[in-house]
Amino acid sequence: MSDENPERRFRTLFISDVHLGARGSQTTRLLDFLRVHDADTIYLVGDIIDGWALKSSWYWPQSHNDFVQKLLRKGRKGARILYIPGNHDEFLRSYYGTHFGGIDVVENAIHVGVDGRRYLVIHGDMFDLVVQNARWLAHVGDKAYDFAIRMNRLVNAFRRWFGVPYWSLSQWAKLKVKNAVNYIGAFEQTLAQEARRHGTDGVICGHIHTAAIRDDHGIRYMNCGDWVESCTALAEHEDGRFEIITWTDPVKHNLPVASVAARAA
């Protein structure tokens, strides 16, 4: 499929937690997604580069270069691209206000929807008590997470062998383990409170690798997910609808295998 003629064009795309430099990064799927999808504005909502992984051991395959080049090419063609660093690419927080290759590095952003509703766009790690108060524990957890991702690749290798669709072990665990469910709920509530503090109608974030569109806390909470486990992006249609697009087997199908849509009220 040609880069020049994407099948689906949106007003805005939100992408987070690509983790370039980590072995679990599913950049091949993301590249395929970006061949099919385009937008006037693209938000990179943190942890695009995994500085933690790169400090541990250098890993940077051609697909990671290709992703960077694709973004720069979209910027040259007129897309507005904003990069909001997260905890794994926190080294970029020294460059707020910098514009390079068509990409603006900012601390956070206010996105205005078609209907005039305002959304705080932020990675979200600042509201994760583990990251802020026990960084050593966050790093230990990161190693355990890497192990889970390696196991997930092994499981899915067997699933492909038997013709069974992609499945995320860690996503399943997040939805089943009580402590994980409680953590996600607390994170969502805290981010909703931060959106209220900024006087916005909602929040768009990443960080916890769990895509969602919810209105549970009296304010719209949207998380664009990740490109390590779930392979999801948040898209805003020209008519103001927001949609989570899941892209887990694009090479075979060239179509999203699942999506969750929600109309902006």
Secondary structure by P-SEA (a helix, b strand, c coil): cccccccccccbbbbccccccccccaaaaaaaaaaaccccbbbbccccccaaaaaabbbbcaaaaaaaaaaaaaaaabbbbbbbbcccccccccccccccccbbbbcbbbbbccccbbbbbcccccccccccccaaaaaaaaaaaaaaaaaaaaaaaaaaaaccccccaaaaaaaccaaaaaaaaaaaaaaaaaaaaacccbbbbcccccccccccccbbbbbbccccccbbbbbbcccbbbbbbbbccccccccccbbbbbccc
